Amino acid sequence: VGGGIHGAMIAWHAALAGFSVALVERGDFGCSTSANSQKIIHGGLRYLQNLDFPRTRQSILERRRLLRLAPHLVSPMPCMMPIYGGDLKGRAVMGTGLTLYDCLSWDRNIGV
């Protein structure tokens, strides 16, 4: 399994399940593909546009897990989301989506 964040998490889950796992990386661990990401731990809001509720919920729970396991590595980052027109990126749809997200993530900060 690769030595980036995704490979490390897969290795961790596999080890918890009783598998023997080896991390293999060409350079230093965490210095390649995962290191070149935006390093954003989002809570799954983007999955709502496809109405993928299970994936949204899973992202919310994973975000909470990371905040519990490594609070020194995770910090909130405020952001702005532009709203254009009246279609799927309009104010009413975005407001409804954010309200739905709040309902799906009611427990997002419990234990954090």
N, C-alpha and C positions, 0 to 999 in steps of 0.2 A: 504494500500500500504506500502511496506517495506521502511525502513528509510535510505537505501543506496542512492548512487547518482542516480541510475536508478529509484528507487521508488520516490525519491524527484522530479526528472524531470517529471515523469509521473503524479505525484500529481500536480505539477505546471501547466502542460498543461491542465489537467482535470479542475483545478480551473479556469484557463483562459477561458475554455469553459463553465463555469457556474455550474460545478458539485461541490457538497459538498464532501470534501476529508479529510481523516484522515491518518496521517502517524503513523504506529505502528511498533515498533522495540523492540526486546527482551532486548537489552542493550542500549547503547548510540547511537544516530543517527550517521550513517556513520561509525560505528566501526566494522561491520561484513564483509559480502561478498565484498561489494564495497571497503571497506578499505583494503582488502587483494588483490586487483587488482594491476596491474603495474602502475596505475594512469597516463596512457598515453592517451592523447587526440589526436588521429591520424586523419588525413584528408581523410581517405578512400582509400589510395593507395592499400591496400591489396585486395579490392573488384575488382580491375581492372583485376586480374588474372582470374576471372570468368566472365569478361566482364559485370559486374553489374554496368552500368553507372549511373542509378538513385540512387543507394545506395552510390556510390562514391560521387556524387554531394551532396547528403543529408549530408554525413559526412563532406564534405568541408564546407557547410553552418553552420552546428552545431558547428564545430570547430571555425568558425568566430564568431558565436553568443556567445560562451563561452569566447572568447578573449575580446569581447566587454563588456559582463556583469561582468566579474571577472578578469580583467587583472592582478590583484595582486596575483591571484592563478595560473596563467598559464605562463609558460616561455618556449621559444624554447629549444629544446634538439637536438644537432647534433647527427647524427648516421651514421654508415657505413653499407653498404649492400654488402656482398660478392657476387661475380658473378662466377658461376661455369659452365664449359662446354659450349656447343653450343645449348642446348635444350631450354626449356622455361625459364631457369634462365641464359641464355647466354647474352653476351654483347649487341647484336643487339636487342633482344627481350626486354631486360630491358631498353635500350635506347629509344626504340619506346614507351614502356609503360610510361616512365617518361615524354616523350614529350607529349603524350596524356593526362597525368595527368595535366601537365602545362596548356594545352588547356582547360581542364574541370574546372580548378581552377584559371582561369585568374583573378577572382575578390576576391580571398580568403582573401586578407588583406585590402580590402576597408573598411574604417571606423574603423580600428583597431589601 
